Amino acid sequence: SRSRMWAGAFRKEDGRRDWDTTHGQGGGAYTATEEGLAIAVDPVGKVAVGGRLYRTVDGSTAPTVFPLQTPSGAYAHSGGGSFVLSFNADYTLRWATTIGSEDHEAAYSQLTDLRYVTEGRYLWFTGINSGNSPALDLVTQAGGYNGTQGSVMLGEFFMLDLSLDYCTRWGGGDDSPLSIAYGLDYDGKYLWMVGGTRRPTLSATDAPLPAG
């Protein structure tokens, strides 16, 4: 069966639904699924949604159909296994792109959490990426943590021009889903992440011992 992502807004006073929408490919030659897993709202009401794409047709190697919407200059990636959407404050769709690798028969590439920071100028994300990391998704900054191997995905979009400013992998080894990330939070200084790993050992770069 095919399914689309849905997102909605409900009033806290009485649960009344004021808005909802779907996104995705409801038809086509192959069975495809688009599922939302994370949502964030900035201070002026802009909404971001992230999730996963996969199909359940054995043996299919065709890319999952995903309706891209990429304004001029925005990060654009077709054929990824995770996705991010950005809605304007009036709930019109501003931007829709995939990110990461695609697993054709499973959901091991997925964006699992989102956070707007610095008054909505930056959108941080975390998730899981199985398979080789696409070169366009590995973006590093001087002095920042830089991991090219591992299945945990961490990155940040600059929302003024929708560029990918930073994206890295954590967990070491190959890119099979042995390490996962599910949660992300921000305390004004640190980005906190949580997940799990099945690796028996981690490098000092990925898991440094705290001083003292």
FENKA-V529506 format. One record per residue. N is the residue number from 1. RES is the residue in one small letter. OMEGA is omega in radians with two decimals (NA if undefined). D_CENTER is the distance of its C-alpha to the mean C-alpha in Angstrom with 1 decimal. Layout:
# FENKA-V529506
n,res,omega,d_center
N,RES,OMEGA,D_CENTER
N,RES,OMEGA,D_CENTER
This chain:
# FENKA-V529506
n,res,omega,d_center
1,s,3.10,23.2
2,r,3.08,20.6
3,s,-3.14,18.3
4,r,3.01,16.3
5,m,2.97,13.7
6,w,3.06,15.7
7,a,-3.10,15.5
8,g,3.10,18.7
9,a,-3.10,20.7
10,f,-3.12,23.6
11,r,-3.09,26.4
12,k,-3.07,26.8
13,e,-3.01,30.6
14,d,3.12,31.1
15,g,-3.12,27.8
16,r,3.12,28.6
17,r,3.11,25.8
18,d,-3.07,25.7
19,w,2.87,22.9
20,d,-3.12,20.6
21,t,3.02,19.0
22,t,3.07,17.5
23,h,3.10,15.4
24,g,-3.12,15.6
25,q,-3.11,18.4
26,g,-3.12,21.1
27,g,3.11,23.5
28,g,-3.03,24.1
29,a,-3.09,25.7
30,y,3.12,23.1
31,t,-3.09,21.5
32,a,-3.14,17.8
33,t,3.03,15.5
34,e,-3.07,12.5
35,e,3.05,11.5
36,g,-3.14,9.8
37,l,-3.06,8.9
38,a,3.12,8.2
39,i,3.11,10.2
40,a,3.14,11.7
41,v,-3.13,15.0
42,d,-3.03,16.6
43,p,-3.14,20.4
44,v,3.02,21.5
45,g,3.04,19.7
46,k,-3.02,16.8
47,v,3.01,14.0
48,a,3.14,10.2
49,v,3.06,8.4
50,g,-3.13,5.1
51,g,-3.01,6.0
52,r,3.10,7.7
53,l,3.01,10.7
54,y,3.08,13.9
55,r,-3.10,17.6
56,t,3.10,20.6
57,v,-3.13,23.3
58,d,3.05,24.9
59,g,3.14,25.4
60,s,3.06,23.4
61,t,3.12,21.9
62,a,3.12,21.2
63,p,3.04,17.7
64,t,3.12,16.0
65,v,3.13,17.0
66,f,-3.13,14.3
67,p,3.12,15.9
68,l,2.93,14.7
69,q,-3.00,15.8
70,t,3.08,15.9
71,p,-3.12,18.6
72,s,3.11,20.7
73,g,-3.09,19.3
74,a,3.00,15.6
75,y,-3.11,13.0
76,a,-3.11,13.3
77,h,3.05,12.3
78,s,3.07,13.7
79,g,3.09,13.6
80,g,-3.13,10.2
81,g,3.04,9.1
82,s,3.12,5.5
83,f,3.01,5.5
84,v,3.08,5.7
85,l,3.04,9.3
86,s,3.10,11.8
87,f,3.03,15.2
88,n,-3.12,18.3
89,a,3.07,20.5
90,d,3.05,22.6
91,y,2.95,19.7
92,t,-3.11,19.9
93,l,3.13,16.9
94,r,-2.91,16.4
95,w,3.09,13.4
96,a,-3.13,11.4
97,t,2.99,9.8
98,t,3.11,8.1
99,i,3.11,6.7
100,g,3.14,8.1
101,s,3.10,11.2
102,e,2.97,12.4
103,d,-2.95,14.7
104,h,-3.02,17.1
105,e,3.12,18.5
106,a,-3.10,16.0
107,a,-3.12,12.5
108,y,2.92,11.9
109,s,-3.06,8.6
110,q,3.04,6.0
111,l,-2.94,3.0
112,t,3.12,6.2
113,d,-3.10,7.1
114,l,3.01,7.5
115,r,2.92,10.9
116,y,3.06,13.0
117,v,3.12,15.8
118,t,3.10,19.0
119,e,3.05,19.9
120,g,-3.13,16.6
121,r,-3.11,16.9
122,y,3.07,13.8
123,l,3.10,10.3
124,w,-3.14,8.9
125,f,2.99,5.6
126,t,-3.13,6.0
127,g,-3.05,5.9
128,i,3.07,8.2
129,n,3.07,9.3
130,s,-3.10,12.8
131,g,-3.14,15.2
132,n,3.13,16.0
133,s,3.10,13.5
134,p,-3.08,13.9
135,a,-3.09,16.1
136,l,-3.13,14.4
137,d,3.14,11.2
138,l,-3.09,13.6
139,v,-3.07,14.7
140,t,3.08,17.0
141,q,-3.11,19.2
142,a,3.12,22.8
143,g,-3.11,23.3
144,g,3.06,19.7
145,y,-3.08,18.5
146,n,3.07,18.0
147,g,3.13,17.1
148,t,-3.14,17.0
149,q,-3.13,17.3
150,g,-3.04,15.5
151,s,3.00,12.7
152,v,-3.13,10.9
153,m,3.10,8.1
154,l,-3.13,8.5
155,g,-3.07,8.5
156,e,3.03,9.8
157,f,3.00,10.4
158,f,-2.90,14.1
159,m,3.10,14.4
160,l,3.09,18.0
161,d,3.08,17.6
162,l,3.11,13.8
163,s,3.03,14.0
164,l,-3.07,11.7
165,d,-3.05,14.0
166,y,3.04,12.7
167,c,-3.08,10.6
168,t,3.07,12.3
169,r,3.14,12.7
170,w,3.04,14.7
171,g,3.07,17.2
172,g,3.12,19.5
173,g,3.13,21.2
174,d,-3.06,19.7
175,d,3.02,16.2
176,s,-2.98,17.0
177,p,3.07,15.1
178,l,3.05,17.7
179,s,-3.05,15.5
180,i,3.06,12.7
181,a,-3.10,10.9
182,y,-3.02,10.6
183,g,-3.10,11.6
184,l,3.06,11.6
185,d,-3.05,14.5
186,y,-3.11,16.6
187,d,-3.10,20.4
188,g,3.11,21.4
189,k,-3.07,21.7
190,y,2.87,19.3
191,l,-3.14,15.6
192,w,-3.14,16.0
193,m,3.09,13.8
194,v,3.13,15.0
195,g,3.14,14.7
196,g,3.08,17.2
197,t,3.05,18.8
198,r,3.10,21.5
199,r,-3.14,22.7
200,p,3.11,26.3
201,t,3.07,26.2
202,l,-3.13,23.8
203,s,3.07,24.8
204,a,3.09,26.1
205,t,-3.13,23.4
206,d,-3.10,20.6
207,a,-3.13,22.7
208,p,3.06,25.5
209,l,3.14,28.3
210,p,3.14,28.7
211,a,3.12,31.9
212,g,NA,34.9
